[in-house]
Amino acid sequence: HLSITGSKASHPQHGTCHLSTKHILVQRLLKETHPTSTMKIQILLVATLLSSTSAFAPRLGRLPRPQIQLNLAKVGIFFGTSTGSTENVADKIKEQLGDDADGPFDVETLEGSVQDNFGKYAALIVGTPTWNTGADTERSGTGWDEIYYSSMQDLNLKGKKVAVFGLGDQESYAENYADATGELHDVFESLGCQMMGYTSQEGYEHEDSKSIRGDKFCGLLCDEVNQEDLTDERVINWVAQLKAEGFLEGGSVDAPPVEVEAETVVIDAEPIDNLVVLEEHSEILDQTIESHANTGFTPYHNPKTKSTMWVSADGRSCYYTVESSSPSFAP
């Protein structure tokens, strides 16, 4: 993309170098040249200059290769646990989602900030048990309680798709079945997330729960104490429901932007003697022009497009030139 026009040579990355083209280029390149060869010389000049554009560029420091991590999985699965039961259900969910999901990750042992971990994914599946039964807040008894009302309050998750799951004992704690799942749901909803995956209360034996929203549970609830044999079926049906709701579909979620640190590149702005540069390369131009001066190319001119096709005597090679009314050369 180097072009020479009038008295300037410009390059899209390295700025403009002032050249006395009328004095140097025209005098050196067109001397002792037949008028019909002028267009050929223009093309040859451009080709030669393109092969040595570094002569016109300031010296740059070495550019570091950016480190960019791309997450191919659409869903991140996160959980809190005390006995391992919630992690077991998280594993079953991951198995149903396959390569569409990463994890599961224990929120108590996350590497990096919560924002960095949650921000990697277009959608989140989050799960919790219930230990602080009947409490108004911090009901999970896991790492969730440590971040609900501290670091999570600063998260930018608006529009992110989120589905919750939880574990509880509906016989021993019939009036507070899986209460912590409701708090998990409410925290993400308060951050502007798009909550999905609500399920029916049918088939459960509880009396009440803080996880009920309207006439449904706010997510998938599992009872590994009294209904362990139903967990696999419930997970399969729930994941299928999420897919049907468009949980894995992108485009509607405004995911937070990924911040990439850019290093400043210091340019060595040492001045370049343009006349010396051209003089050094003039010998290359002379040799190239001389080697193409008498090749026997026949011109075929198209007056409509003002272009000329030059065909070699053996018909194996050709090139094109375009008429120009000004002393400019462009590839």
HUHUMO-V100206 format. One line per field, one symbol per residue. ss: DSSP state (H for helix, E for strand, C for the rest). phi: phi as a letter, one per 30 degrees, with the letter a starting at -180 (. if undefined). burial: + if it has 24 or more other ideal C-beta (glycine too) atoms within 12 Angstrom, else -. A space follows every 50 residues. Layout:
# HUHUMO-V100206
ss=???
phi=???
burial=???
This chain:
# HUHUMO-V100206
ss=CCEEECCEEEECCCEEEECCHHHHHHHHHHCCCCHHHHHHHHHHHHHHHH CCHHHHCCEECCCCCCCCCCCCCCEEEEECCCCCHHHHHHHHHHHHHHHH EEEEEEHHHCCCCHHHHHHCCCEEEEEECCCCCCCCCCCCCCCHHHHCCC HHHHCCCCCCEEEEEEECCCCCCHHHCCHHHHHHHHHHHHCCCEEECCEE CCCCCCCCCCCEECCEECCEEECCCCCHHHHHHHHHHHHHHHHHCCCCCC CCCCCCCCCCCCCCCCEECCCCCHHHHHHHHHHHHHHHHHHCCCCCCEEE EECCCCEEEEECCCCCCEEEEECCCCCEEEC
phi=.cbbbibbcbbdccibcdbcdddcdddddcdhcdedcedddddddddddd dbdddccddcddddddcbcccdddbccbbbaccjdddddddddeeddidd bcjdcdddbdciddddddddbdbbcbbadbbdeiddbhddibdeddcecb dddcdcbeiddbbcbabacdcdbddbdheddddedddddddidcdbidbd ddjccdcaadcdbicbddadcbbdccbedcdedddddddddedddidcdc jccddddddcdcddcdcddddcddddedddcddddedddddcdbcidcdb ccddchbbcccdddicbaacbbdbdbdbbbd
burial=-+++----++------+-+-+--+++-+++--+---++++++++++-+++ -++-+++---------------+++++++++---++++++++++-++--+ +++++++--+---++-+++++++++++++++++----++++++++-++-- -+--+-+--+++++++++++--+--++++++++++++++-+-+++++++- ---+-+--++++----++++++++--+--++--++-+++-+++---++-- --+-++---------------+-+--++--++-++--++--+----+--- -------+-+--------+-+------++--
